[in-house]
Amino acid sequence: MNAVPTSNYVACAGREIHFMDWSAGNGAADGETVIAWHGLARTGRDMDAIAAHLAQRYRVICPDTLGRGLSQWSPDPANEYCLAFYEKTAVALLDHLGVRECHWLGTSMGGAIGLKAAAGALRGRIKRLVLNDIGPELAAAAVQRIRSYAGSPPSFATVSELEAYFRTVYKPYGWLSDAQWRLLTESSTRRLPDGRVTPHYDPAMVQQFIHHPDDYRQWDAWDSLALPVLCLRGETSDLLLPEVAEAMRSRGPRAVVVTIPGCGHAPALNTPEHFALVERFLAA
C-alpha cells in the first residue's frame, strides 16, 4: 500500500514547525522512524520521492526547518538560525511525536543538524545516520557560492521563470524528471506583496554564516560518534571535498562513503539507485 502523507504543524522550542508525516494508512507508524531533513534553502518536500519509497517500511517525518517552507520565520534570526536551535526543534519534534529512537537522513544542512544531534542532544536516540553530501567540514568556496544566491533570492513575474531559475541553480542535483522539477518549484514558491514569486524561505537564515561562522566545523562531534554512518557524496560536489570524505572513512565512526555519479551538491535522492543505497544501509 502506498503511503499517503499528512501535513502537520507543532510548536517546537516555541516556534511552529511544519512537517510531512509519511505513515498514514500503511501501519508504519508503529515501526521504526526515519527523520528526513532537507538542505539550507530548501523544504521538506524535497524528500517526497525517497520518503514515499521508505514509507513502505518506515514512518518517515520530513520537517520544514525554521524559516523555510511552511514553518514559522524566526523573530530572532541572529540567535535562532543556527544548528543549535535547529537541534532544539528536532528534539522537541521527536518528543512530541513520541519517537524514542530513529534513523536520520539529512541532505546538506539537514545532515549537519543530524550530526550535531547524534553527538549531542539525541545521542543514543539516533541509531543510524545518512549524510547526503555533507561532512564535518565544508569547502569555503562552496559556502560562499551558496551564500551568494541564498542570501538575496531573486523574484520573478511567473512561476515558470522561477522553475527555470531552480533548474539552473540546482543543476548539480543531477537528473530530475520534469514532474520532479515542477514539484520542487511549486513546493518552494512564495508570492511577494507585489505579486512576484520567490523561493519560499526567509533570506535572513543566511545570518547563520555571520553570527555562527563555526557552525559547520564539527570534527569534534564527528570523532565522538559511535554509530553507523553512510555518507553519499556527489561525484562533482564542491561542498564535500574528496579529502574530507576520505578523512570521514578513517576518523570517528568511520563512515561508509559512496560516490554518486552524475551529480554534485547534492544528490536529489530521487532514483531507484539512491533508494536502494539508503534502504540497504538502514536495514543492515
N, C-alpha and C positions, 0 to 999 in steps of 0.2 A: 504494500500500500504506500502510495506517495504521501509524504508529509505535507500538511497544509499549514504554513506558518501563521502565527498570530502576532499582531503588533501590540506592544505593551509599553507602559510608562510607569516608572517607580522613582521615588525620592531616594537618592544615594548621596550621602555626605551633604545633605541639604540642597542638592540640585536635582532637577528632574532629568532622568536619563531614559532614553527610548531604546528598546531592543526588540528584535525579532526572535520569536521562540519557535524553532523548527522541531516540534514534537507532537503537535496536535493530531490526535486520531490514530497514531501509529504505535502507541504503547511505549515509546522510547522514554517518556517522561519518568518512568520507573527505573530506568537503567542508568548507564554511565552518561556523563555530560561533557560536552566539548564547548569551551568558550572560544569563539572565533572573532578576533578583534582586528579591525581594519587599520589602514595606514594614515599618515599625518593629515592629509587634506581630503580624506575620503569618508565614506559612510559604511555602516554595517551591511548595506545591501550589496556591497562588493563581494560578500561571502555567499550570496544566494546559490550559486552553482554548486560549490563544494558542500554547503550546508544541506542542500536538497539531497545530495548523494549520501552524506554521512548520516542524515536523519533516518535512513533505513535501519540503522543500528543504534544511534546515539540520540540523546537530546542535545540539540545544538542551539546555543544562545549567541546572537550576533548584536552586540551593542553599538549604538552611535556614541562616540566619545563626546564628552562635554564640549560644546561649541561646534559640533558637526551634526549634519542631518537634522533630525527632529529632536535632538537633545537640547536642553537649555543652553544658552550662551552664558558664560561666566560674567558676573558683575565685578569680578576681581581678577582680571586677566593676568596681571603680573605674578600673582601668587597661586592661581589655580590651573593655569595652562602649563602643567609640568607633570613629569612621571609620578611624583609622589602623590599628587592629588588624583591622578588617574588611577593609581593603585588603590587609593582610598575608596574611590567609587566602585572599583571592581570588587573589593572585599564586601562592601555594602550590598552590591548586587547579588553576589553569591549567597550571602547571609539571608537576604530577602527571599531568594528562591529556595532556600533550604539545601543548597548544594554543599555538601561537606568536602567532597573531592571532585576533581575534574581534570580533563586534559585541556591544554591551552594551545591554540593555533593562532599565531599572530603575524600579520604582514607588516613589515617595516616598524612604525611606531607601535603597532599592536603587539609585535614581538618583543619590543623593548619594555613595554609595560609588563608582559608576561615574565620576562627575565627578572625584572626588578621584584615582582611579586613572588616569584618562585624562590628567590633568595631572601625575601623579606616577609611581608605580612601573610603571604599564602604558602610559606614554606611547609612542606608536608602535605598540603592540600592539592597542589598541582602535581599530578603523577607523571605526566609526560608532556614535553614541551616541543612544539614545532615552530621554528623561527623561519619565516619566509623572507629571505634576503635582508637579514638584519643580524648584527652581532654586537659584541661589547665595545666596538669602536667603529666610528663612521668616517668615511673619507671626507675631508674638509671641502673639497671641490664640489662634491655631490650635495652636501648640505647647503652650500651657497647657491647651487643651481635650484634646489627645491625652494629655498627662501625667496629667490628672485621671482618665481611665479606664484608661490602660495601667499606671500605677504601682500601682494597687490593684484588680487584676482580681477581679470577683465570682465566687462559686461558686453552683452550682445543684444541686438534687436529681436533675434529669433532663437528658438531652441535648436534649430538646425545648425545655426552658426556656432552655438555653444558645443554641439556634438562634434563639429569639425575641429574645434579647438581641443576638446578632450582627445580626439583621435591623434592629434599631433603631440600633445604634451605627455600622453600616456602610451605612446607608441612602444616604449620599452616593455610594457606588459606582455608583449607577444601577441599571438593570434587571439582575436575575439571575433565572434560572428557578428553580423550586422545587428541581430536582435540583442546580443550582449552589449554592443556599443550603445544601442538605444536605451537599454535598461540602465547602464552606467550613467548615461546622461540624465534620464528622467528621474532617477532616484537621487540625483545630486544637483538639482536645479532650484535656484531661489530667485523669485521675481522681486526686483527692486521697486521703490516707490514711483520711479519714472517709467515703469513698465518693462524695462530691460531685464535680461536674465543673467545670472552669475552663479558660480559654484556655491553649493549650499554649506557654507561654513563661515565661522567668524574669523575675519582676517587677523584679528588680534591674537589668534592662537600661536602665531609665529613669535610672539613675545617670549615664548619658551626659550628660544635661542639667545635672547638678550639677557633675561633675568636668571636663566638656569643654564649657563653655557656648558656646564659639565654633565648635564643630564644623561647624555648618551655614552659617557665613558663609564663602562660597567665591568671592567676586568675583575675588580674585587668581588663583585656579586657573582660573576661567571665562575671564578675559581672556587667559590663556596658551594656551588651546586653539586648535588649528588643524585641526579635523576636522569633518565634517558632523554636525550635531545637530538632532534633531527633538524638540520639546517638545510634549507633549499636555497641555492644561490643562482641567480640569473647569470647565464653564461657571459654576458657583457655588462654586468652590474657595475656602476660607478660608485655605488654606496658601500657595498660589502666587497672589499678588495680581496684578491686571492690569498694574499699573505695573512690577512685577518682570519679568513675561513680556515686556512691551514693551521693557524695557531689554535683555533677552536677545536680542531681534531685532537690536539695533544695536551691541552690545558683543561682544568676544571672537569666538567662531566664528559669530556672527550666526545664531542658530537659526531654523529654520522652526518657527513656533508655530501649532498648530492647536487651536481650542477645541472641546471635546467636549460636545455639548448633553445636557441631561437628567441631569447628574451633578455632583458636587462633588469632594471629595478622597477617593479618587482613582478615575478611571475603571477599571472592572473588567477591561478588555481581553478581553472575552468575546463580542463580537458581530462579524459579518462586516465591519461598517464599521471597527471597531477593527483587525481583522486586516489589512484592505486598506491602511490608513494605514501601519502598521508594515511590511508586506511591500513596498509600493512604495518606501518610504524605504530599506530595507536593500538592495533590488535595484538602486537607482539607479546 
